[in-house]
Amino acid sequence: MTKLSAHLQNSRLVLDEAPAPSSDPPPLQPGLEDEGEELEEELDLDEEELIQLEAVIEESIQQIERGEGIDAREALAEMWALLK
């Protein structure tokens, strides 16, 4: 199994290291490491920016609940296309 590592940069998810090219993408198993306060410190957000971030996350959750998100397969296909 290939493990991908990424970070947020300018509101975009950026892979830390691109996986080796392959004709067939390996199966992905999503995982989330909770960095808690460490992540908050790394982002270096002031109180207003943190409130804005939380509002954007809440809006994203509501969009998904309303069915406005995209299918995970579609999102992964778009990510794999960027790696080619």
PDB file of N, CA, C and O in Angstrom:
ATOM      1  N   MET A   1       0.846  -1.170   0.000  1.00  0.00           N
ATOM      2  CA  MET A   1       0.000   0.000   0.000  1.00  0.00           C
ATOM      3  C   MET A   1       0.894   1.236   0.000  1.00  0.00           C
ATOM      4  O   MET A   1       1.896   1.290   0.713  1.00  0.00           O
ATOM      5  N   THR A   2       0.519   2.231  -0.810  1.00  0.00           N
ATOM      6  CA  THR A   2       1.257   3.480  -0.891  1.00  0.00           C
ATOM      7  C   THR A   2       0.686   4.465   0.107  1.00  0.00           C
ATOM      8  O   THR A   2      -0.526   4.680   0.151  1.00  0.00           O
ATOM      9  N   LYS A   3       1.550   5.064   0.908  1.00  0.00           N
ATOM     10  CA  LYS A   3       1.109   6.061   1.876  1.00  0.00           C
ATOM     11  C   LYS A   3       1.460   7.430   1.324  1.00  0.00           C
ATOM     12  O   LYS A   3       2.616   7.699   0.996  1.00  0.00           O
ATOM     13  N   LEU A   4       0.462   8.290   1.222  1.00  0.00           N
ATOM     14  CA  LEU A   4       0.677   9.647   0.747  1.00  0.00           C
ATOM     15  C   LEU A   4       0.657  10.593   1.926  1.00  0.00           C
ATOM     16  O   LEU A   4      -0.129  10.434   2.860  1.00  0.00           O
ATOM     17  N   SER A   5       1.525  11.571   1.871  1.00  0.00           N
ATOM     18  CA  SER A   5       1.590  12.586   2.913  1.00  0.00           C
ATOM     19  C   SER A   5       1.422  13.944   2.245  1.00  0.00           C
ATOM     20  O   SER A   5       2.006  14.198   1.191  1.00  0.00           O
ATOM     21  N   ALA A   6       0.628  14.811   2.853  1.00  0.00           N
ATOM     22  CA  ALA A   6       0.357  16.112   2.249  1.00  0.00           C
ATOM     23  C   ALA A   6       0.213  17.169   3.336  1.00  0.00           C
ATOM     24  O   ALA A   6       0.069  16.857   4.518  1.00  0.00           O
ATOM     25  N   HIS A   7       0.254  18.419   2.909  1.00  0.00           N
ATOM     26  CA  HIS A   7       0.042  19.542   3.821  1.00  0.00           C
ATOM     27  C   HIS A   7      -0.760  20.618   3.106  1.00  0.00           C
ATOM     28  O   HIS A   7      -0.873  20.608   1.881  1.00  0.00           O
ATOM     29  N   LEU A   8      -1.312  21.542   3.875  1.00  0.00           N
ATOM     30  CA  LEU A   8      -2.044  22.659   3.297  1.00  0.00           C
ATOM     31  C   LEU A   8      -1.082  23.793   2.977  1.00  0.00           C
ATOM     32  O   LEU A   8      -0.247  24.165   3.802  1.00  0.00           O
ATOM     33  N   GLN A   9      -1.207  24.338   1.773  1.00  0.00           N
ATOM     34  CA  GLN A   9      -0.390  25.469   1.371  1.00  0.00           C
ATOM     35  C   GLN A   9      -1.284  26.415   0.577  1.00  0.00           C
ATOM     36  O   GLN A   9      -1.808  26.044  -0.473  1.00  0.00           O
ATOM     37  N   ASN A  10      -1.456  27.621   1.071  1.00  0.00           N
ATOM     38  CA  ASN A  10      -2.322  28.602   0.411  1.00  0.00           C
ATOM     39  C   ASN A  10      -3.694  28.015   0.107  1.00  0.00           C
ATOM     40  O   ASN A  10      -4.205  28.148  -1.005  1.00  0.00           O
ATOM     41  N   SER A  11      -4.282  27.368   1.100  1.00  0.00           N
ATOM     42  CA  SER A  11      -5.627  26.766   1.002  1.00  0.00           C
ATOM     43  C   SER A  11      -5.712  25.620   0.001  1.00  0.00           C
ATOM     44  O   SER A  11      -6.805  25.276  -0.447  1.00  0.00           O
ATOM     45  N   ARG A  12      -4.581  25.026  -0.354  1.00  0.00           N
ATOM     46  CA  ARG A  12      -4.578  23.881  -1.273  1.00  0.00           C
ATOM     47  C   ARG A  12      -3.843  22.720  -0.617  1.00  0.00           C
ATOM     48  O   ARG A  12      -2.885  22.912   0.132  1.00  0.00           O
ATOM     49  N   LEU A  13      -4.310  21.513  -0.915  1.00  0.00           N
ATOM     50  CA  LEU A  13      -3.662  20.311  -0.431  1.00  0.00           C
ATOM     51  C   LEU A  13      -2.501  19.990  -1.354  1.00  0.00           C
ATOM     52  O   LEU A  13      -2.698  19.809  -2.556  1.00  0.00           O
ATOM     53  N   VAL A  14      -1.280  19.916  -0.803  1.00  0.00           N
ATOM     54  CA  VAL A  14      -0.074  19.695  -1.594  1.00  0.00           C
ATOM     55  C   VAL A  14       0.604  18.413  -1.111  1.00  0.00           C
ATOM     56  O   VAL A  14       0.893  18.260   0.076  1.00  0.00           O
ATOM     57  N   LEU A  15       0.853  17.495  -2.048  1.00  0.00           N
ATOM     58  CA  LEU A  15       1.556  16.264  -1.690  1.00  0.00           C
ATOM     59  C   LEU A  15       2.983  16.593  -1.279  1.00  0.00           C
ATOM     60  O   LEU A  15       3.648  17.401  -1.927  1.00  0.00           O
ATOM     61  N   ASP A  16       3.458  15.966  -0.199  1.00  0.00           N
ATOM     62  CA  ASP A  16       4.828  16.179   0.244  1.00  0.00           C
ATOM     63  C   ASP A  16       5.812  15.511  -0.703  1.00  0.00           C
ATOM     64  O   ASP A  16       6.905  16.025  -0.937  1.00  0.00           O
ATOM     65  N   GLU A  17       5.424  14.374  -1.241  1.00  0.00           N
ATOM     66  CA  GLU A  17       6.282  13.657  -2.190  1.00  0.00           C
ATOM     67  C   GLU A  17       5.385  12.880  -3.134  1.00  0.00           C
ATOM     68  O   GLU A  17       4.503  12.140  -2.698  1.00  0.00           O
ATOM     69  N   ALA A  18       5.610  13.049  -4.421  1.00  0.00           N
ATOM     70  CA  ALA A  18       4.778  12.355  -5.404  1.00  0.00           C
ATOM     71  C   ALA A  18       5.122  10.864  -5.407  1.00  0.00           C
ATOM     72  O   ALA A  18       6.297  10.502  -5.334  1.00  0.00           O
ATOM     73  N   PRO A  19       4.112   9.999  -5.491  1.00  0.00           N
ATOM     74  CA  PRO A  19       4.384   8.567  -5.564  1.00  0.00           C
ATOM     75  C   PRO A  19       4.983   8.202  -6.917  1.00  0.00           C
ATOM     76  O   PRO A  19       4.848   8.939  -7.894  1.00  0.00           O
ATOM     77  N   ALA A  20       5.640   7.059  -6.955  1.00  0.00           N
ATOM     78  CA  ALA A  20       6.217   6.590  -8.213  1.00  0.00           C
ATOM     79  C   ALA A  20       5.108   6.369  -9.230  1.00  0.00           C
ATOM     80  O   ALA A  20       4.029   5.898  -8.871  1.00  0.00           O
ATOM     81  N   PRO A  21       5.358   6.704 -10.505  1.00  0.00           N
ATOM     82  CA  PRO A  21       4.321   6.502 -11.523  1.00  0.00           C
ATOM     83  C   PRO A  21       3.930   5.032 -11.635  1.00  0.00           C
ATOM     84  O   PRO A  21       4.757   4.137 -11.459  1.00  0.00           O
ATOM     85  N   SER A  22       2.670   4.807 -11.929  1.00  0.00           N
ATOM     86  CA  SER A  22       2.156   3.456 -12.057  1.00  0.00           C
ATOM     87  C   SER A  22       1.042   3.461 -13.091  1.00  0.00           C
ATOM     88  O   SER A  22       0.317   4.447 -13.229  1.00  0.00           O
ATOM     89  N   SER A  23       0.908   2.352 -13.818  1.00  0.00           N
ATOM     90  CA  SER A  23      -0.162   2.293 -14.805  1.00  0.00           C
ATOM     91  C   SER A  23      -1.521   2.176 -14.127  1.00  0.00           C
ATOM     92  O   SER A  23      -2.507   2.721 -14.623  1.00  0.00           O
ATOM     93  N   ASP A  24      -1.585   1.477 -13.006  1.00  0.00           N
ATOM     94  CA  ASP A  24      -2.820   1.355 -12.240  1.00  0.00           C
ATOM     95  C   ASP A  24      -2.598   1.962 -10.859  1.00  0.00           C
ATOM     96  O   ASP A  24      -1.668   1.578 -10.150  1.00  0.00           O
ATOM     97  N   PRO A  25      -3.452   2.909 -10.479  1.00  0.00           N
ATOM     98  CA  PRO A  25      -3.270   3.491  -9.145  1.00  0.00           C
ATOM     99  C   PRO A  25      -3.519   2.449  -8.066  1.00  0.00           C
ATOM    100  O   PRO A  25      -4.440   1.640  -8.185  1.00  0.00           O
ATOM    101  N   PRO A  26      -2.711   2.460  -7.018  1.00  0.00           N
ATOM    102  CA  PRO A  26      -2.915   1.501  -5.935  1.00  0.00           C
ATOM    103  C   PRO A  26      -4.174   1.860  -5.152  1.00  0.00           C
ATOM    104  O   PRO A  26      -4.620   3.007  -5.183  1.00  0.00           O
ATOM    105  N   PRO A  27      -4.739   0.894  -4.460  1.00  0.00           N
ATOM    106  CA  PRO A  27      -5.915   1.217  -3.646  1.00  0.00           C
ATOM    107  C   PRO A  27      -5.513   2.181  -2.540  1.00  0.00           C
ATOM    108  O   PRO A  27      -4.457   2.028  -1.927  1.00  0.00           O
ATOM    109  N   LEU A  28      -6.351   3.166  -2.290  1.00  0.00           N
ATOM    110  CA  LEU A  28      -6.067   4.159  -1.263  1.00  0.00           C
ATOM    111  C   LEU A  28      -6.909   3.885  -0.028  1.00  0.00           C
ATOM    112  O   LEU A  28      -8.084   3.527  -0.122  1.00  0.00           O
ATOM    113  N   GLN A  29      -6.295   4.057   1.112  1.00  0.00           N
ATOM    114  CA  GLN A  29      -7.007   3.949   2.366  1.00  0.00           C
ATOM    115  C   GLN A  29      -6.803   5.265   3.107  1.00  0.00           C
ATOM    116  O   GLN A  29      -5.719   5.519   3.631  1.00  0.00           O
ATOM    117  N   PRO A  30      -7.840   6.106   3.154  1.00  0.00           N
ATOM    118  CA  PRO A  30      -7.680   7.399   3.790  1.00  0.00           C
ATOM    119  C   PRO A  30      -7.404   7.263   5.281  1.00  0.00           C
ATOM    120  O   PRO A  30      -7.907   6.353   5.940  1.00  0.00           O
ATOM    121  N   GLY A  31      -6.621   8.153   5.785  1.00  0.00           N
ATOM    122  CA  GLY A  31      -6.314   8.190   7.208  1.00  0.00           C
ATOM    123  C   GLY A  31      -6.134   9.631   7.630  1.00  0.00           C
ATOM    124  O   GLY A  31      -5.760  10.477   6.818  1.00  0.00           O
ATOM    125  N   LEU A  32      -6.392   9.913   8.875  1.00  0.00           N
ATOM    126  CA  LEU A  32      -6.266  11.273   9.375  1.00  0.00           C
ATOM    127  C   LEU A  32      -5.542  11.219  10.700  1.00  0.00           C
ATOM    128  O   LEU A  32      -5.945  10.509  11.621  1.00  0.00           O
ATOM    129  N   GLU A  33      -4.476  11.975  10.782  1.00  0.00           N
ATOM    130  CA  GLU A  33      -3.755  12.084  12.033  1.00  0.00           C
ATOM    131  C   GLU A  33      -4.169  13.386  12.684  1.00  0.00           C
ATOM    132  O   GLU A  33      -4.046  14.449  12.077  1.00  0.00           O
ATOM    133  N   ASP A  34      -4.652  13.317  13.898  1.00  0.00           N
ATOM    134  CA  ASP A  34      -5.098  14.502  14.615  1.00  0.00           C
ATOM    135  C   ASP A  34      -3.902  15.149  15.280  1.00  0.00           C
ATOM    136  O   ASP A  34      -3.346  14.622  16.244  1.00  0.00           O
ATOM    137  N   GLU A  35      -3.511  16.304  14.752  1.00  0.00           N
ATOM    138  CA  GLU A  35      -2.366  17.012  15.308  1.00  0.00           C
ATOM    139  C   GLU A  35      -2.800  18.066  16.325  1.00  0.00           C
ATOM    140  O   GLU A  35      -1.957  18.699  16.961  1.00  0.00           O
ATOM    141  N   GLY A  36      -4.098  18.253  16.477  1.00  0.00           N
ATOM    142  CA  GLY A  36      -4.640  19.140  17.493  1.00  0.00           C
ATOM    143  C   GLY A  36      -3.974  20.498  17.550  1.00  0.00           C
ATOM    144  O   GLY A  36      -3.902  21.211  16.549  1.00  0.00           O
ATOM    145  N   GLU A  37      -3.488  20.849  18.727  1.00  0.00           N
ATOM    146  CA  GLU A  37      -2.900  22.170  18.941  1.00  0.00           C
ATOM    147  C   GLU A  37      -1.647  22.383  18.097  1.00  0.00           C
ATOM    148  O   GLU A  37      -1.347  23.515  17.715  1.00  0.00           O
ATOM    149  N   GLU A  38      -0.907  21.304  17.800  1.00  0.00           N
ATOM    150  CA  GLU A  38       0.299  21.456  16.982  1.00  0.00           C
ATOM    151  C   GLU A  38      -0.044  22.024  15.612  1.00  0.00           C
ATOM    152  O   GLU A  38       0.660  22.899  15.109  1.00  0.00           O
ATOM    153  N   LEU A  39      -1.121  21.532  15.005  1.00  0.00           N
ATOM    154  CA  LEU A  39      -1.536  22.033  13.707  1.00  0.00           C
ATOM    155  C   LEU A  39      -1.956  23.488  13.812  1.00  0.00           C
ATOM    156  O   LEU A  39      -1.611  24.299  12.954  1.00  0.00           O
ATOM    157  N   GLU A  40      -2.701  23.824  14.863  1.00  0.00           N
ATOM    158  CA  GLU A  40      -3.150  25.200  15.056  1.00  0.00           C
ATOM    159  C   GLU A  40      -1.946  26.138  15.190  1.00  0.00           C
ATOM    160  O   GLU A  40      -1.949  27.236  14.633  1.00  0.00           O
ATOM    161  N   GLU A  41      -0.922  25.709  15.925  1.00  0.00           N
ATOM    162  CA  GLU A  41       0.284  26.525  16.081  1.00  0.00           C
ATOM    163  C   GLU A  41       1.027  26.649  14.752  1.00  0.00           C
ATOM    164  O   GLU A  41       1.535  27.721  14.423  1.00  0.00           O
ATOM    165  N   GLU A  42       1.091  25.557  13.988  1.00  0.00           N
ATOM    166  CA  GLU A  42       1.791  25.565  12.704  1.00  0.00           C
ATOM    167  C   GLU A  42       1.121  26.511  11.721  1.00  0.00           C
ATOM    168  O   GLU A  42       1.792  27.192  10.946  1.00  0.00           O
ATOM    169  N   LEU A  43      -0.216  26.549  11.755  1.00  0.00           N
ATOM    170  CA  LEU A  43      -0.942  27.434  10.857  1.00  0.00           C
ATOM    171  C   LEU A  43      -0.757  28.897  11.237  1.00  0.00           C
ATOM    172  O   LEU A  43      -0.883  29.777  10.385  1.00  0.00           O
ATOM    173  N   ASP A  44      -0.461  29.167  12.493  1.00  0.00           N
ATOM    174  CA  ASP A  44      -0.206  30.519  12.985  1.00  0.00           C
ATOM    175  C   ASP A  44      -1.359  31.461  12.630  1.00  0.00           C
ATOM    176  O   ASP A  44      -1.151  32.515  12.028  1.00  0.00           O
ATOM    177  N   LEU A  45      -2.575  31.068  13.009  1.00  0.00           N
ATOM    178  CA  LEU A  45      -3.759  31.856  12.722  1.00  0.00           C
ATOM    179  C   LEU A  45      -4.112  32.719  13.925  1.00  0.00           C
ATOM    180  O   LEU A  45      -4.030  32.274  15.070  1.00  0.00           O
ATOM    181  N   ASP A  46      -4.505  33.957  13.652  1.00  0.00           N
ATOM    182  CA  ASP A  46      -5.018  34.769  14.754  1.00  0.00           C
ATOM    183  C   ASP A  46      -6.469  34.358  15.007  1.00  0.00           C
ATOM    184  O   ASP A  46      -7.014  33.526  14.282  1.00  0.00           O
ATOM    185  N   GLU A  47      -7.086  34.930  16.021  1.00  0.00           N
ATOM    186  CA  GLU A  47      -8.431  34.509  16.417  1.00  0.00           C
ATOM    187  C   GLU A  47      -9.442  34.693  15.288  1.00  0.00           C
ATOM    188  O   GLU A  47     -10.284  33.821  15.071  1.00  0.00           O
ATOM    189  N   GLU A  48      -9.371  35.810  14.567  1.00  0.00           N
ATOM    190  CA  GLU A  48     -10.310  36.067  13.471  1.00  0.00           C
ATOM    191  C   GLU A  48     -10.130  35.050  12.339  1.00  0.00           C
ATOM    192  O   GLU A  48     -11.114  34.561  11.783  1.00  0.00           O
ATOM    193  N   GLU A  49      -8.875  34.731  11.996  1.00  0.00           N
ATOM    194  CA  GLU A  49      -8.609  33.759  10.937  1.00  0.00           C
ATOM    195  C   GLU A  49      -9.090  32.366  11.336  1.00  0.00           C
ATOM    196  O   GLU A  49      -9.594  31.613  10.503  1.00  0.00           O
ATOM    197  N   LEU A  50      -8.931  32.028  12.613  1.00  0.00           N
ATOM    198  CA  LEU A  50      -9.388  30.730  13.099  1.00  0.00           C
ATOM    199  C   LEU A  50     -10.911  30.644  13.021  1.00  0.00           C
ATOM    200  O   LEU A  50     -11.450  29.599  12.657  1.00  0.00           O
ATOM    201  N   ILE A  51     -11.605  31.719  13.356  1.00  0.00           N
ATOM    202  CA  ILE A  51     -13.066  31.758  13.253  1.00  0.00           C
ATOM    203  C   ILE A  51     -13.489  31.591  11.797  1.00  0.00           C
ATOM    204  O   ILE A  51     -14.451  30.880  11.505  1.00  0.00           O
ATOM    205  N   GLN A  52     -12.768  32.250  10.877  1.00  0.00           N
ATOM    206  CA  GLN A  52     -13.084  32.124   9.448  1.00  0.00           C
ATOM    207  C   GLN A  52     -12.864  30.695   8.968  1.00  0.00           C
ATOM    208  O   GLN A  52     -13.680  30.158   8.219  1.00  0.00           O
ATOM    209  N   LEU A  53     -11.769  30.079   9.394  1.00  0.00           N
ATOM    210  CA  LEU A  53     -11.479  28.692   9.005  1.00  0.00           C
ATOM    211  C   LEU A  53     -12.575  27.760   9.498  1.00  0.00           C
ATOM    212  O   LEU A  53     -13.043  26.902   8.750  1.00  0.00           O
ATOM    213  N   GLU A  54     -12.985  27.919  10.743  1.00  0.00           N
ATOM    214  CA  GLU A  54     -14.037  27.078  11.296  1.00  0.00           C
ATOM    215  C   GLU A  54     -15.349  27.284  10.530  1.00  0.00           C
ATOM    216  O   GLU A  54     -16.095  26.328  10.319  1.00  0.00           O
ATOM    217  N   ALA A  55     -15.635  28.518  10.113  1.00  0.00           N
ATOM    218  CA  ALA A  55     -16.856  28.799   9.345  1.00  0.00           C
ATOM    219  C   ALA A  55     -16.807  28.107   7.982  1.00  0.00           C
ATOM    220  O   ALA A  55     -17.816  27.573   7.523  1.00  0.00           O
ATOM    221  N   VAL A  56     -15.639  28.115   7.335  1.00  0.00           N
ATOM    222  CA  VAL A  56     -15.486  27.460   6.029  1.00  0.00           C
ATOM    223  C   VAL A  56     -15.653  25.949   6.179  1.00  0.00           C
ATOM    224  O   VAL A  56     -16.294  25.306   5.348  1.00  0.00           O
ATOM    225  N   ILE A  57     -15.082  25.393   7.226  1.00  0.00           N
ATOM    226  CA  ILE A  57     -15.221  23.951   7.460  1.00  0.00           C
ATOM    227  C   ILE A  57     -16.688  23.602   7.714  1.00  0.00           C
ATOM    228  O   ILE A  57     -17.196  22.618   7.177  1.00  0.00           O
ATOM    229  N   GLU A  58     -17.365  24.406   8.529  1.00  0.00           N
ATOM    230  CA  GLU A  58     -18.786  24.161   8.808  1.00  0.00           C
ATOM    231  C   GLU A  58     -19.613  24.251   7.532  1.00  0.00           C
ATOM    232  O   GLU A  58     -20.492  23.418   7.315  1.00  0.00           O
ATOM    233  N   GLU A  59     -19.351  25.244   6.682  1.00  0.00           N
ATOM    234  CA  GLU A  59     -20.067  25.380   5.416  1.00  0.00           C
ATOM    235  C   GLU A  59     -19.811  24.161   4.529  1.00  0.00           C
ATOM    236  O   GLU A  59     -20.728  23.676   3.868  1.00  0.00           O
ATOM    237  N   SER A  60     -18.578  23.665   4.510  1.00  0.00           N
ATOM    238  CA  SER A  60     -18.253  22.473   3.722  1.00  0.00           C
ATOM    239  C   SER A  60     -19.050  21.269   4.208  1.00  0.00           C
ATOM    240  O   SER A  60     -19.556  20.487   3.402  1.00  0.00           O
ATOM    241  N   ILE A  61     -19.160  21.121   5.508  1.00  0.00           N
ATOM    242  CA  ILE A  61     -19.928  20.009   6.072  1.00  0.00           C
ATOM    243  C   ILE A  61     -21.392  20.134   5.655  1.00  0.00           C
ATOM    244  O   ILE A  61     -22.019  19.144   5.278  1.00  0.00           O
ATOM    245  N   GLN A  62     -21.932  21.344   5.721  1.00  0.00           N
ATOM    246  CA  GLN A  62     -23.326  21.554   5.322  1.00  0.00           C
ATOM    247  C   GLN A  62     -23.529  21.270   3.833  1.00  0.00           C
ATOM    248  O   GLN A  62     -24.556  20.711   3.451  1.00  0.00           O
ATOM    249  N   GLN A  63     -22.570  21.646   2.991  1.00  0.00           N
ATOM    250  CA  GLN A  63     -22.670  21.356   1.557  1.00  0.00           C
ATOM    251  C   GLN A  63     -22.722  19.852   1.320  1.00  0.00           C
ATOM    252  O   GLN A  63     -23.512  19.377   0.503  1.00  0.00           O
ATOM    253  N   ILE A  64     -21.899  19.116   2.017  1.00  0.00           N
ATOM    254  CA  ILE A  64     -21.895  17.659   1.872  1.00  0.00           C
ATOM    255  C   ILE A  64     -23.230  17.089   2.318  1.00  0.00           C
ATOM    256  O   ILE A  64     -23.782  16.208   1.658  1.00  0.00           O
ATOM    257  N   GLU A  65     -23.757  17.588   3.440  1.00  0.00           N
ATOM    258  CA  GLU A  65     -25.047  17.103   3.934  1.00  0.00           C
ATOM    259  C   GLU A  65     -26.173  17.409   2.946  1.00  0.00           C
ATOM    260  O   GLU A  65     -27.153  16.667   2.876  1.00  0.00           O
ATOM    261  N   ARG A  66     -26.038  18.510   2.175  1.00  0.00           N
ATOM    262  CA  ARG A  66     -27.048  18.855   1.180  1.00  0.00           C
ATOM    263  C   ARG A  66     -26.824  18.105  -0.133  1.00  0.00           C
ATOM    264  O   ARG A  66     -27.588  18.273  -1.083  1.00  0.00           O
ATOM    265  N   GLY A  67     -25.782  17.281  -0.187  1.00  0.00           N
ATOM    266  CA  GLY A  67     -25.504  16.513  -1.399  1.00  0.00           C
ATOM    267  C   GLY A  67     -24.770  17.306  -2.463  1.00  0.00           C
ATOM    268  O   GLY A  67     -24.788  16.928  -3.634  1.00  0.00           O
ATOM    269  N   GLU A  68     -24.128  18.391  -2.083  1.00  0.00           N
ATOM    270  CA  GLU A  68     -23.431  19.244  -3.044  1.00  0.00           C
ATOM    271  C   GLU A  68     -21.959  18.889  -3.211  1.00  0.00           C
ATOM    272  O   GLU A  68     -21.245  19.558  -3.956  1.00  0.00           O
ATOM    273  N   GLY A  69     -21.498  17.847  -2.529  1.00  0.00           N
ATOM    274  CA  GLY A  69     -20.103  17.438  -2.667  1.00  0.00           C
ATOM    275  C   GLY A  69     -19.907  16.587  -3.912  1.00  0.00           C
ATOM    276  O   GLY A  69     -20.869  16.238  -4.596  1.00  0.00           O
ATOM    277  N   ILE A  70     -18.653  16.255  -4.200  1.00  0.00           N
ATOM    278  CA  ILE A  70     -18.388  15.360  -5.318  1.00  0.00           C
ATOM    279  C   ILE A  70     -18.037  13.981  -4.761  1.00  0.00           C
ATOM    280  O   ILE A  70     -17.555  13.850  -3.636  1.00  0.00           O
ATOM    281  N   ASP A  71     -18.286  12.979  -5.562  1.00  0.00           N
ATOM    282  CA  ASP A  71     -17.998  11.603  -5.200  1.00  0.00           C
ATOM    283  C   ASP A  71     -16.496  11.432  -4.957  1.00  0.00           C
ATOM    284  O   ASP A  71     -15.676  12.017  -5.664  1.00  0.00           O
ATOM    285  N   ALA A  72     -16.146  10.633  -3.958  1.00  0.00           N
ATOM    286  CA  ALA A  72     -14.734  10.409  -3.632  1.00  0.00           C
ATOM    287  C   ALA A  72     -13.971   9.835  -4.825  1.00  0.00           C
ATOM    288  O   ALA A  72     -12.814  10.190  -5.050  1.00  0.00           O
ATOM    289  N   ARG A  73     -14.614   8.953  -5.589  1.00  0.00           N
ATOM    290  CA  ARG A  73     -13.937   8.378  -6.760  1.00  0.00           C
ATOM    291  C   ARG A  73     -13.579   9.468  -7.765  1.00  0.00           C
ATOM    292  O   ARG A  73     -12.498   9.452  -8.353  1.00  0.00           O
ATOM    293  N   GLU A  74     -14.502  10.419  -7.956  1.00  0.00           N
ATOM    294  CA  GLU A  74     -14.246  11.526  -8.875  1.00  0.00           C
ATOM    295  C   GLU A  74     -13.091  12.396  -8.367  1.00  0.00           C
ATOM    296  O   GLU A  74     -12.220  12.797  -9.139  1.00  0.00           O
ATOM    297  N   ALA A  75     -13.095  12.677  -7.076  1.00  0.00           N
ATOM    298  CA  ALA A  75     -12.016  13.491  -6.501  1.00  0.00           C
ATOM    299  C   ALA A  75     -10.671  12.780  -6.644  1.00  0.00           C
ATOM    300  O   ALA A  75      -9.675  13.406  -7.009  1.00  0.00           O
ATOM    301  N   LEU A  76     -10.636  11.480  -6.360  1.00  0.00           N
ATOM    302  CA  LEU A  76      -9.388  10.727  -6.481  1.00  0.00           C
ATOM    303  C   LEU A  76      -8.929  10.651  -7.935  1.00  0.00           C
ATOM    304  O   LEU A  76      -7.733  10.738  -8.210  1.00  0.00           O
ATOM    305  N   ALA A  77      -9.865  10.491  -8.864  1.00  0.00           N
ATOM    306  CA  ALA A  77      -9.504  10.440 -10.279  1.00  0.00           C
ATOM    307  C   ALA A  77      -8.864  11.767 -10.705  1.00  0.00           C
ATOM    308  O   ALA A  77      -7.887  11.782 -11.454  1.00  0.00           O
ATOM    309  N   GLU A  78      -9.422  12.867 -10.225  1.00  0.00           N
ATOM    310  CA  GLU A  78      -8.847  14.188 -10.541  1.00  0.00           C
ATOM    311  C   GLU A  78      -7.430  14.313  -9.951  1.00  0.00           C
ATOM    312  O   GLU A  78      -6.534  14.854 -10.599  1.00  0.00           O
ATOM    313  N   MET A  79      -7.231  13.817  -8.733  1.00  0.00           N
ATOM    314  CA  MET A  79      -5.897  13.888  -8.115  1.00  0.00           C
ATOM    315  C   MET A  79      -4.892  13.027  -8.884  1.00  0.00           C
ATOM    316  O   MET A  79      -3.760  13.451  -9.114  1.00  0.00           O
ATOM    317  N   TRP A  80      -5.306  11.813  -9.282  1.00  0.00           N
ATOM    318  CA  TRP A  80      -4.404  10.947 -10.038  1.00  0.00           C
ATOM    319  C   TRP A  80      -4.048  11.576 -11.391  1.00  0.00           C
ATOM    320  O   TRP A  80      -2.915  11.446 -11.855  1.00  0.00           O
ATOM    321  N   ALA A  81      -5.008  12.252 -12.019  1.00  0.00           N
ATOM    322  CA  ALA A  81      -4.753  12.909 -13.306  1.00  0.00           C
ATOM    323  C   ALA A  81      -3.690  13.992 -13.141  1.00  0.00           C
ATOM    324  O   ALA A  81      -2.890  14.214 -14.050  1.00  0.00           O
ATOM    325  N   LEU A  82      -3.673  14.656 -12.010  1.00  0.00           N
ATOM    326  CA  LEU A  82      -2.667  15.698 -11.772  1.00  0.00           C
ATOM    327  C   LEU A  82      -1.264  15.111 -11.609  1.00  0.00           C
ATOM    328  O   LEU A  82      -0.274  15.792 -11.874  1.00  0.00           O
ATOM    329  N   LEU A  83      -1.174  13.863 -11.178  1.00  0.00           N
ATOM    330  CA  LEU A  83       0.126  13.232 -10.953  1.00  0.00           C
ATOM    331  C   LEU A  83       0.746  12.690 -12.235  1.00  0.00           C
ATOM    332  O   LEU A  83       1.941  12.396 -12.270  1.00  0.00           O
ATOM    333  N   LYS A  84      -0.052  12.557 -13.281  1.00  0.00           N
ATOM    334  CA  LYS A  84       0.448  11.978 -14.529  1.00  0.00           C
ATOM    335  C   LYS A  84       1.217  12.974 -15.325  1.00  0.00           C
ATOM    336  O   LYS A  84       1.710  12.653 -16.407  1.00  0.00           O
TER     337      LYS A  84
END
